[in-house]
Amino acid sequence: MGLDSLMLQDLVVALIVLAALGFSVCKLMPARRRLRLMLALDAWSARHPALARWRERSLKPRIARAAGVGCGGCASNAGTPTHRHLPR
């Protein structure tokens, strides 16, 4: 094995580790922050016409799915019981 082969192997391993790190950060990120990140990415991609197809096919459905997540504590969620105050 030559020096070039070892450097290429190190580069591939580093890319795999970075991809795993990015995936873990995204999955462990709170839903509100993940939605804000996707909205910022959507605004950025809207200014680049070359990304229009990716934006419509991949990003928009993810934003639509992520917009419905949350604790369900708002009044619009009819299936969630409201908080009851205990008598004193």
trRosetta pair geometry for C-beta under 8 A, 3 or more apart (Angstrom, degrees):
i j d omega theta_ij theta_ji phi_ij phi_ji
1 5 4.7 -119 -164 82 87 137
1 6 6.0 95 145 -51 118 90
2 5 5.0 103 56 5 71 102
2 6 7.4 -136 101 -1 41 88
3 6 5.8 -57 -151 38 35 109
3 7 6.3 34 153 -19 68 106
4 7 5.8 -56 -147 37 32 110
4 8 6.3 33 154 -19 65 106
5 8 5.7 -53 -148 36 30 112
5 9 6.4 32 152 -20 63 106
6 9 5.6 -52 -147 36 33 113
6 10 6.4 35 153 -19 65 104
7 10 5.7 -51 -148 36 33 112
7 11 6.4 36 151 -21 64 105
8 11 5.6 -53 -149 35 33 114
8 12 6.4 33 153 -19 66 104
9 12 5.8 -52 -147 35 32 110
9 13 6.4 30 154 -17 64 106
10 13 5.8 -55 -146 39 31 110
10 14 6.2 33 154 -21 65 107
11 14 5.7 -54 -147 36 30 112
11 15 6.5 30 154 -18 64 105
12 15 5.8 -55 -150 36 31 111
12 16 6.5 31 152 -19 64 105
13 16 5.7 -54 -148 36 33 112
13 17 6.3 32 154 -18 66 106
14 17 5.7 -54 -147 38 31 111
14 18 6.3 31 154 -18 65 106
15 18 5.7 -53 -145 38 31 111
15 19 6.3 33 155 -20 65 105
16 19 5.8 -53 -148 36 30 111
16 20 6.4 29 153 -17 64 106
17 20 5.8 -55 -148 38 31 110
17 21 6.3 34 152 -21 65 106
18 21 5.5 -52 -145 36 32 114
18 22 6.3 33 156 -19 65 105
19 22 5.8 -54 -148 37 30 111
19 23 6.4 31 154 -18 64 107
20 23 5.7 -54 -147 37 32 112
20 24 6.3 31 155 -19 65 107
21 24 5.8 -56 -147 37 29 110
21 25 6.3 28 156 -19 65 107
22 25 5.8 -53 -144 36 29 110
22 26 6.3 28 157 -18 64 108
23 26 5.9 -59 -149 37 28 110
23 27 6.3 20 158 -14 65 110
24 27 6.0 -60 -144 41 29 106
24 28 6.0 8 164 -3 67 116
25 28 6.3 -68 -139 48 24 98
25 29 6.1 42 157 -46 63 104
26 29 5.8 -42 -146 10 27 119
26 34 6.7 92 -162 -120 69 112
29 33 5.2 -112 172 87 105 115
29 34 4.7 130 101 -64 117 94
29 37 7.4 0 145 1 159 144
30 33 4.8 81 66 14 89 105
30 34 6.8 -159 92 -9 42 89
31 34 5.6 -56 -143 38 32 113
31 35 6.3 33 157 -20 66 105
31 66 6.7 -177 -165 -165 90 91
31 69 4.7 -121 -160 109 148 126
31 70 6.4 -151 98 -82 144 53
32 35 5.8 -54 -150 35 29 111
32 36 6.5 29 151 -17 63 105
32 70 7.7 65 -66 -105 87 91
33 36 5.6 -51 -147 37 35 113
33 37 6.3 38 152 -21 65 104
34 37 5.6 -52 -149 35 32 114
34 38 6.5 30 152 -17 64 105
34 66 6.3 -125 111 -153 105 140
35 38 5.7 -54 -147 38 33 109
35 39 6.3 33 153 -19 66 105
35 63 7.2 100 -145 -140 77 71
35 66 4.8 179 -93 136 90 120
35 67 6.5 113 -136 -86 130 55
35 69 7.8 -166 -56 53 123 105
36 39 5.7 -54 -146 37 31 111
36 40 6.4 32 154 -18 65 105
37 40 5.8 -54 -149 36 31 111
37 41 6.3 31 152 -17 64 107
38 41 5.5 -53 -145 39 33 113
38 42 6.2 39 152 -24 65 104
38 59 6.7 168 -166 -162 96 91
38 62 6.1 -137 -140 112 145 110
38 63 5.1 -178 135 -89 129 87
38 66 6.2 110 29 51 157 157
39 42 5.4 -49 -146 33 33 116
39 43 6.5 35 153 -19 64 101
39 63 6.7 106 -76 -129 68 124
40 43 5.7 -50 -148 35 33 110
40 44 6.4 32 152 -17 64 106
41 44 5.7 -53 -146 38 33 112
41 45 6.1 27 157 -15 67 109
41 59 6.6 -142 111 -135 111 134
42 45 5.9 -57 -140 41 28 105
42 46 6.4 39 154 -32 62 103
42 55 6.6 110 -135 -149 71 106
42 59 5.6 165 -91 150 87 133
42 60 7.5 101 -120 -80 123 62
42 63 6.2 17 -57 -63 144 149
43 46 5.7 -47 -150 22 30 117
43 47 7.5 27 153 -16 58 100
44 47 6.3 -61 -168 30 36 107
44 48 7.3 9 147 0 66 110
45 48 5.7 -68 -151 47 45 102
45 51 4.3 -106 -157 113 97 139
45 52 7.8 160 155 -79 95 37
45 54 7.1 -108 -159 86 142 103
45 55 4.6 168 127 -84 132 119
45 59 6.6 145 48 2 158 168
46 55 7.0 125 -74 -143 59 162
48 51 4.6 49 96 13 108 112
48 52 8.0 -152 102 -41 61 68
49 52 5.6 -12 -164 -30 51 116
51 54 5.1 -59 -165 49 71 113
51 55 5.4 80 134 -33 87 103
52 55 5.5 -56 -145 35 29 115
52 56 6.4 21 161 -13 65 108
53 56 6.1 -59 -147 39 29 105
53 57 6.0 8 164 -4 66 116
54 57 6.2 -66 -134 48 25 99
54 58 5.4 -27 -175 27 66 119
54 59 6.7 59 135 -13 74 104
55 58 7.3 -60 -105 53 9 79
55 59 4.8 -39 -144 41 50 126
55 60 6.4 68 153 -32 65 95
56 59 7.7 14 -19 48 14 85
56 60 5.6 -1 -139 4 35 134
57 60 7.7 82 18 33 11 101
57 61 7.6 -25 166 1 31 115
58 61 7.0 -80 -164 38 18 100
58 62 6.7 8 157 -12 59 116
59 62 5.8 -65 -153 39 33 111
59 63 6.3 31 156 -20 70 107
60 63 5.8 -55 -147 35 31 110
60 64 6.4 31 156 -20 65 106
61 64 5.5 -53 -146 36 35 113
61 65 6.3 32 157 -16 67 105
62 65 5.8 -55 -147 39 32 108
62 66 6.0 24 157 -15 67 112
63 66 5.8 -59 -139 43 29 106
63 67 6.1 39 158 -34 65 104
64 67 6.0 -47 -146 21 26 114
64 68 7.7 19 157 -15 54 103
65 68 6.6 -67 -169 30 34 106
65 69 7.7 35 144 -30 65 102
66 69 5.8 -46 -159 13 48 115
70 73 7.6 -105 138 20 103 78
70 74 7.6 18 114 -4 142 109
72 77 4.4 174 -163 180 76 171
72 79 7.4 -50 -171 76 129 91
72 80 4.4 158 144 -64 105 144
73 77 7.3 37 9 39 9 135
73 80 6.5 -122 -96 141 34 155
73 83 8.0 21 -150 -36 104 105
74 77 5.7 100 65 1 71 98
77 80 4.4 32 115 10 117 116
81 84 7.8 -27 149 -28 112 100
